[in-house]
C-alpha cells in the first residue's frame, strides 16, 4: 500500500473533533481558556471487554484499579473539547498556535492506536490531499522518520501520563468508567478544578487519594458479565457525566 498526503489547509480536521492531549497539553489548554473533556473506558483483568490482540497496547496505556472484588484496567483520555471549530482557528482556518499545537495535531492524518490503520476513506480531507505531496506510506510502511518519532512520542505520553490522569480523576470525583468496546463515560470538569488537580498531582505524585471505580454499561446482559467477574456496576442515573454507547444494548 502506497499513500501520498499533503495538507491543503481546509481546516476540516480542526472542526468538531475532540483532540487527545498529553497531560502537559491538557494543563496548558485549560489555562488558556479551553475546555477539556475526560473520556474513560476500562477492561477487566480477565479480559472482558478486550480483544486478545489488543491487550498489550491496552495494558500499556491503562492502570490497574479496584472495582468490587475485581481488578480493572482503566484508560483515560484528556481531550480538547471542540464542538464546531477549534478555538485556535483564525478566520482563514489557520492555526493560531501552530508552533505549539498538540502532538496529535502534528501526527495527523496518522493514528495513535497501532491497531487502527490509516484509511483515507474515513478522513475528512478532500481528495486532492491524497493526490499530491510526498509519499506518506510506501509498501505499507511509514516513510517519514520524523513523523514516526512524533507518533512514538504521542503513544509514550499516553502510557506515561495514565497514573497521573487516574489520580487527577480521583481528586475531581471521577470514578465511573464504561467497559471498553461498550462505550465511554464522558466528563466536562470545571477547568479551574482541573488545573488545580493537575498541578497538585504533578507536585506530589504519590499523594493522590485511592478509590474504587464503578462501571456504567449499556444493558443488562453486559452488566451481568461485569458483575459475574466481580466488578461493581453503577445503578443510579448519571449526575456528572454522560454515557456514550458504542453499540446498541
N, C-alpha and C positions, 0 to 999 in steps of 0.2 A: 504494500500500500504506500503510495506517494501522495503527499498533501502539500500544496502551496498555501501560504497565507500572508496577507498584507492588510493591516488595519486601514480602513478608508475614512475613519473618523465620523461614522454615522451616529454614534452615541447610543445605539440600541442596547448594548450590554450594560450601559450605565442607567437604565431605566427599569424600575420595578424588579430589581434584583437585590436580595439580601446578601451582602458580600462578607464572607467569613473573614474574621480578623484575628491576628495574634493578640495575646494579652496586652502587650505594649500598644498595639494599634487600637484596641478597644478603649484603652485608657485615654489615648490622645483623641480618639473620635468623640468620646463623651465630653472631654474637657473643651473640645472645640464647639460644643453645642449640638452635636449629632445624637441620634437615638440608637442605642444598641439593643438588639433582640437576642434573647438567650434561647437556644433550641436544644432540647435534651432527649436522648434516646439511650436505651441500655439493653444488654442481653444478659442472660443468666449463666452462671458458671457451668451448668450442664449443657450449654449450647443453645438453649431455647432462644429463638429469635435471630439466629446467626447461621448463614451458610458456612459449611466447613471450610471452604477455600478462602473465606474472608477473615477467618479467625485471627491469624497473626496480625494483619493490619488493624483489625478492630481492637484487639487487646493492647496494641502499642499506643493507640490514641484514646484509651479509656483508663479508668482507675477503678479498683475494686471497692465496693461499698456494701454495707449490710442492708438487707431488706427482709424483714421477718426472720425466718430461720435459714435463709439462703444468702448467697453472695451474688451480687450483681456487678456488672462492668458498665459503668456509666460514661457516656461520651457527651461532651458539652461543647456547643459551638456558640461563640460570641460573634455576632454579625452586624454589620451596618444595616440599619432598618431603612430601606429605600422603597417607599410607596410613591410611584412616579419617578421623576428624575432625581438622580443623586444630588444632594445639596451642594456638591462641589463642581457641578457643571455650570459653565457660563452660557451666555446667550448663543454662542456658536457651537454648543455641545462639546466644548473642550474642557479638560480637567484643570481646575484651578490649583490643585495640589499634585500635579503630575510628578514632580521630583520626589515627593514623599508619599505617593499613592501606596495603598496596601499591597502586600505580596501577591494576593490572589488576583488583583488587577494586573500586576506585572506579568503573571504567567498565562493570562487569557490568550488564546481560547483553550489552553490545555486544562486538564482536570487534576484536582488534588488527589482524588481517590485513585489508586493504581488499578482498581478493578473496573473502572469506567473508562473505556477507550474514547479517544477523540472521534466525534461523529459530527461532521459539518451539517448534516441534515437537521440536527436538533438545536443548532446555534442560530442566533438571530441575525448574524452577519449577512449582508447582501451577497449575491452570487459573485460579484467582482472581487470580493475579499479572498475568494478561493481560486481565482483565475490568474492572479498576478503575485508578485513578490517572491521572496526566497523560498526554497524548499524547507518546509517545517518538519515533515516526516518523510524519510526515504527508506523504502523497504520495510516499513513498519517500525523504524527506529527514529527517535527524535534526533534531528540533525544539529540543532542549536545547543552547543555545550553550555553557554551562559544561561539559557532558559532552563536546561536540565538542572543546573545548580540552584536556580531560584525555586524550582519545583521541590527539590530536596529540602531546601531551607523551609519552605512552607509546611511540608509534611513533618519535618523535625520539630518545628514550633508547635504544631498540633499535638505532638507527643509530649514535648517538654512542658507545655502550659497546663496539661489536664489536671494535675493535682492542685495547682493554684486556682483553676476555674471551679473545681469542686469545692474548695474552701470558700471561695467568694460566694458561691451559691448558698452555702450554709449560713454565711453572715447575712445574706439577703432573704433568708427564709424560703429558698427554692429547694424543694426536696421531693418533687413528684416528677417521674420520668415516664416516657412511653416505652413500649417494647420495640426494639429495633425491627424494622420491617412492617410494623403495625401502625406507626405514626411517630409524631414528635409532640412534646409539650413545649409551648412557646410562651415566654415571659417578656414583658416590657417593663423592666425595673426603672425606678427613679434614677436618673443619671447622677445626681449628686451622691446618692447612696452607693451607686456602683463605683464611682470614682473613689469614694472613701474605702469601700471594701477592697478594691484592687490595691490601693496604697497600703492598707493595713496588712494584707496578706503578703505583699512584696516586702514589707518591712520586717514582718515576723511570720515566716512561712509555717512554722510549727505551732502557731498559737490559735489556729482556726478551730472552731467547735466541731465535734463529731456528731453525726446524726444519721438516722435511718432514712432510707429512700423508699418511696411508695411508687407503685405502678398504676398508671391510668391506661386502660386498654379499651379497644373498640367494641368488644362484645363479650357475652357470657362464655362462649367457648374458649376464647383466649384467656379470659380471667381464670377459668378453671385450670388451664395448663400452668399459668403463672402460680396460682395457689398450690397446685399439686407439687410444684417444685419447691414450695416452702416460702415463697416471696409474698410480700404484703401488697394487696390491691386496694386502691382508694375507692370508696363507695360514694363519697359526697360529690356534689357538683363543683366544678372548678370555680375558684374565687379569684386567684391572682394569676391565672394562666389560661391559655386556650389549648385544646387538644386538636392536633392536625392529623387526621386519619390518612393512611396511605392505601387502605383497602376497604372494601365495603364489609361491614360487620355481618 
